Amino acid sequence: MMNKKKFSAIFLMLGLLFLVIGLSTNNTIYTWISIVFVLLSLVLGGRWMRPRRK
């Protein structure tokens, strides 16, 4: 079974790929899909949700 870091990286790459496709073809559906993938990547990565160490 894959861990969350690998899923986070995969979703980030898919998000960037769909963003490039959406911008190059001027298709807003691909752009929205890319936003969803990037947000999933952030949630699964979880680094931005952890409190900072002092």
HELIX and SHEET records of a PDB file:
HELIX    1   1 LYS A    4  THR A   25  1                                  22    
HELIX    2   2 THR A   28  GLY A   45  1                                  18    
END                                                                             
